[in-house]
């Protein structure tokens, strides 16, 4: 959980490389941590890696289909990029 929080802090500071390292580590430590997948996906979307961002949001939803934040983020990423899937 701490790695995910560090990732979020680095995102807020604009330190995207460091944020990515922490999200990846959080996912390695707990592959079923849907929040880390979703946060990582949001980071990826913000740096233009849309396909990977979508993949992370979908993984978060595979883990927890009722995770509303991941549902919202997936919809936003798809919509902003003129996609439906």
Number of C-alpha atoms within 10 A of each C-alpha: 14 10 18 24 16 18 28 23 15 18 20 11 11 11 13 19 12 16 25 22 16 22 27 18 16 24 19 11 12 12 15 16 18 23 23 27 27 27 26 29 30 25 23 20 22 14 11 11 13 18 13 16 26 23 16 25 29 22 20 28 21 13 16 15 13 11 16 11 15 26 16 12 20 26 17 15 22 18 12 9 11 9 10 9 10
